[in-house]
């Protein structure tokens, strides 16, 4: 065989092997999720006021009683177990009859999930007023979907948990609620404030004293985060009360 061709073949094989190793390494990395707390999940599952259904692409939390007609498609933070948000989000379902659809992101990373928002809205066809929201990097993705929901989906507002937008929504008419934590070591109060110009002027930016980044869910400590001074129940109550201000309106 020609020496040049032999060298080209050898280099090609090396490149293919390196690419395969990189793909395998990435798949391994994305599969290492921060698992939800079992006790918190059981509290959500056993709540008689909340009906929970798991699908291939989502977790749907619906009120057992009268539904308000409002719904939230919620996107988890990067590599966080979607089930880790059930307890904290079940509060608004129980209190105000809101339906919550928690997505199961592709490869556990919201940026790789290019499925249309309508896929998740279709999980609750009775909802007439949809919000999109998310935690951390899930919130960044939610901002993108709020600007361009696509495929016939409709968005009335945006909810951010320890997050901020990378795209400009300042000229939008969206109802926006941004919840930050005073002890958040990742999406710090300063970072949220620095990006606030990308939100509408009427956006409601609230900081919860004692709440850290991981406190928006129930999945244990997260590297780089601050220390929470609130219990899980206190975090849930604070989040639920704030969500009620924007999601709790009965539109039926």
C-alpha positions as CSV (number, residue, x, y, z in Angstrom):
1,X,0.0,0.0,0.0
2,X,1.1,3.5,-0.7
3,X,2.8,4.9,2.4
4,X,0.8,8.1,2.2
5,X,-2.5,6.2,2.0
6,X,-1.4,4.0,4.9
7,X,-0.6,7.2,6.9
8,X,-4.0,8.7,6.0
9,X,-5.8,5.6,7.0
10,X,-3.9,5.4,10.3
11,X,-4.7,9.0,11.1
12,X,-8.4,8.5,10.1
13,X,-8.7,5.5,12.5
14,X,-7.2,7.5,15.3
15,X,-9.6,10.4,14.7
16,X,-12.6,8.1,14.7
17,X,-11.4,6.4,17.9
18,X,-10.9,9.8,19.6
19,X,-14.3,11.0,18.5
20,X,-16.0,7.8,19.8
21,X,-14.2,8.2,23.1
22,X,-15.3,11.8,23.4
23,X,-18.9,10.8,22.7
24,X,-18.8,8.0,25.3
25,X,-17.2,10.4,27.8
26,X,-20.0,13.0,27.2
27,X,-22.7,10.4,27.5
28,X,-21.2,9.2,30.7
29,X,-21.0,12.8,32.0
30,X,-24.6,13.6,31.1
31,X,-25.9,10.4,32.7
32,X,-24.4,11.3,36.1
33,X,-27.4,13.3,37.4
34,X,-28.0,14.8,40.9
35,X,-30.7,12.4,42.1
36,X,-33.8,13.7,43.8
37,X,-34.4,13.1,47.6
38,X,-36.6,10.1,48.2
39,X,-38.4,11.5,51.2
40,X,-39.4,14.7,49.4
41,X,-40.6,12.7,46.4
42,X,-42.8,10.4,48.6
43,X,-44.4,13.6,50.1
44,X,-45.4,14.7,46.7
45,X,-46.6,11.3,45.5
46,X,-48.7,10.8,48.7
47,X,-50.3,14.3,48.6
48,X,-54.0,13.6,48.1
49,X,-54.5,17.1,46.6
50,X,-52.0,16.3,43.8
51,X,-52.3,13.7,41.0
52,X,-48.9,12.8,39.4
53,X,-48.4,11.0,36.1
54,X,-45.0,10.1,34.6
55,X,-44.7,9.9,30.8
56,X,-41.7,9.2,28.6
57,X,-40.9,12.9,28.3
58,X,-42.4,14.5,31.4
59,X,-43.9,14.4,34.9
60,X,-47.4,15.9,35.1
61,X,-48.7,17.3,38.4
62,X,-52.4,18.0,38.3
63,X,-54.8,19.1,41.1
64,X,-57.1,16.4,42.3
65,X,-59.8,19.0,42.8
66,X,-60.8,22.0,40.6
67,X,-58.1,23.1,38.1
68,X,-57.5,26.8,37.7
69,X,-56.8,26.6,33.9
70,X,-53.2,27.9,34.4
71,X,-50.2,25.7,33.7
72,X,-46.4,25.7,33.9
73,X,-43.9,23.8,31.8
74,X,-40.9,23.6,34.0
75,X,-37.4,22.7,32.8
76,X,-34.9,21.2,35.3
77,X,-31.4,22.5,35.9
78,X,-28.5,20.8,34.2
79,X,-28.1,17.2,35.2
80,X,-30.7,17.4,38.0
81,X,-33.2,14.6,38.3
82,X,-36.6,16.0,37.2
83,X,-38.3,14.2,40.1
84,X,-36.3,16.4,42.4
85,X,-38.7,19.3,41.8
86,X,-42.0,17.5,42.5
87,X,-42.2,18.4,46.2
88,X,-41.4,22.1,45.8
89,X,-43.7,22.5,42.7
90,X,-46.5,20.5,44.2
91,X,-47.3,23.4,46.5
92,X,-48.8,25.6,43.8
93,X,-50.7,22.6,42.4
94,X,-52.3,22.0,45.8
95,X,-52.9,25.7,46.7
96,X,-54.1,27.1,43.5
97,X,-55.1,24.3,41.2
98,X,-52.2,25.0,38.7
99,X,-51.0,22.2,36.5
100,X,-47.2,21.7,36.3
101,X,-45.4,19.7,33.6
102,X,-41.8,19.0,34.5
103,X,-39.8,18.1,31.4
104,X,-37.3,15.2,31.2
105,X,-34.6,16.9,29.1
106,X,-32.7,15.1,26.4
107,X,-29.4,13.9,27.8
108,X,-30.4,15.6,31.1
109,X,-29.3,18.9,29.6
110,X,-31.9,21.4,28.6
111,X,-29.9,22.9,25.7
112,X,-29.9,19.5,23.9
113,X,-33.7,19.3,24.2
114,X,-35.1,20.7,21.0
115,X,-38.5,19.2,21.3
116,X,-41.3,21.7,20.8
117,X,-43.0,23.3,23.8
118,X,-46.3,22.1,22.5
119,X,-45.2,18.5,23.2
120,X,-45.4,19.3,26.9
121,X,-48.4,21.6,26.7
122,X,-50.3,18.7,25.1
123,X,-49.8,16.7,28.3
124,X,-52.5,18.9,29.9
125,X,-54.9,20.0,27.1
126,X,-57.4,21.5,29.6
127,X,-54.9,24.3,30.5
128,X,-55.8,27.6,28.8
129,X,-53.0,29.8,30.1
130,X,-49.4,28.5,29.9
131,X,-46.2,29.7,31.5
132,X,-42.7,28.3,30.9
133,X,-40.0,28.3,33.5
134,X,-37.0,26.6,34.7
135,X,-34.2,26.3,37.3
136,X,-30.6,27.4,36.6
137,X,-29.7,26.4,33.0
138,X,-33.2,25.2,32.6
139,X,-34.3,28.7,33.1
140,X,-32.0,30.0,30.4
141,X,-33.6,27.5,28.0
142,X,-37.1,28.6,29.3
143,X,-36.2,32.2,28.3
144,X,-35.5,31.0,24.7
145,X,-38.8,29.1,24.6
146,X,-40.6,32.2,25.9
147,X,-39.3,34.2,23.0
148,X,-39.8,31.5,20.4
149,X,-42.2,28.8,21.6
150,X,-42.8,27.6,18.0
151,X,-45.2,24.9,16.7
152,X,-48.4,26.7,17.8
153,X,-47.4,26.8,21.5
154,X,-48.6,29.8,23.5
155,X,-46.7,31.4,26.4
156,X,-48.3,34.0,28.8
157,X,-45.4,34.3,31.1
158,X,-42.0,33.2,32.3
159,X,-40.9,31.9,35.7
160,X,-37.2,31.7,36.7
161,X,-35.8,29.8,39.7
162,X,-32.2,30.8,40.4
163,X,-31.7,31.7,36.8
164,X,-31.5,34.5,34.2
165,X,-31.9,35.0,30.5
166,X,-29.2,35.1,27.9
167,X,-31.7,36.4,25.2
168,X,-33.4,39.8,25.3
169,X,-37.0,39.8,26.4
170,X,-37.1,43.4,27.5
171,X,-39.6,44.4,24.8
172,X,-41.9,41.4,25.4
173,X,-45.3,41.6,27.2
174,X,-44.7,38.5,29.2
175,X,-45.6,38.2,32.9
176,X,-42.2,37.5,34.4
177,X,-41.4,36.2,37.9
178,X,-37.7,35.7,38.8
179,X,-37.0,34.1,42.2
180,X,-33.4,34.3,43.5
181,X,-31.9,33.1,46.7
182,X,-29.7,35.3,49.0
183,X,-27.4,32.3,49.6
184,X,-27.3,31.1,46.0
185,X,-23.6,30.5,45.2
186,X,-24.1,29.8,41.5
187,X,-26.8,32.1,40.2
188,X,-25.8,34.7,42.7
189,X,-27.9,37.8,43.4
190,X,-25.3,39.9,41.6
191,X,-25.5,37.7,38.4
192,X,-29.3,37.9,38.4
193,X,-29.2,41.7,38.8
194,X,-26.7,42.1,36.1
195,X,-29.0,40.3,33.6
196,X,-32.2,41.9,34.7
197,X,-32.1,44.4,31.8
198,X,-33.0,41.5,29.5
199,X,-36.3,41.2,31.2
200,X,-39.4,43.4,30.8
201,X,-39.3,46.5,33.0
202,X,-42.4,45.2,34.8
203,X,-40.8,41.9,35.7
204,X,-41.1,40.9,39.4
205,X,-37.6,40.1,40.7
206,X,-37.7,38.6,44.3
207,X,-34.9,37.4,46.5
208,X,-35.7,34.8,49.2
209,X,-33.5,35.2,52.3
210,X,-31.7,32.0,53.3
211,X,-32.5,30.2,50.0
212,X,-29.6,28.6,48.1
213,X,-29.3,27.2,44.5
214,X,-30.1,23.6,45.4
215,X,-33.1,24.7,47.6
216,X,-35.2,25.2,44.5
217,X,-35.3,21.4,44.3
218,X,-34.6,18.5,46.6
219,X,-31.4,16.8,45.5
220,X,-28.8,17.5,48.2
221,X,-25.8,19.9,48.1
222,X,-24.4,21.2,44.8
223,X,-20.7,22.1,44.3
224,X,-20.1,25.8,44.5
225,X,-23.4,26.6,46.2
226,X,-24.0,28.5,49.4
227,X,-25.5,27.1,52.5
228,X,-29.3,27.3,53.0
229,X,-30.7,28.5,56.3
230,X,-34.3,27.4,55.5
231,X,-35.8,24.0,55.8
232,X,-37.3,22.2,52.8
233,X,-40.8,23.0,54.0
234,X,-39.9,26.7,54.4
235,X,-38.4,26.8,50.9
236,X,-41.5,25.2,49.5
237,X,-43.8,27.7,51.3
238,X,-41.8,30.6,50.0
239,X,-41.7,29.4,46.4
240,X,-45.4,28.5,46.5
241,X,-46.4,31.9,47.8
242,X,-44.4,33.7,45.1
243,X,-45.7,31.4,42.3
244,X,-49.3,32.1,43.4
245,X,-48.8,35.8,42.7
246,X,-48.3,35.1,39.0
247,X,-49.9,31.6,38.4
248,X,-52.7,31.6,41.0
249,X,-55.2,33.6,39.1
250,X,-58.3,31.4,38.3
251,X,-59.1,32.0,34.6
252,X,-62.0,29.6,34.3
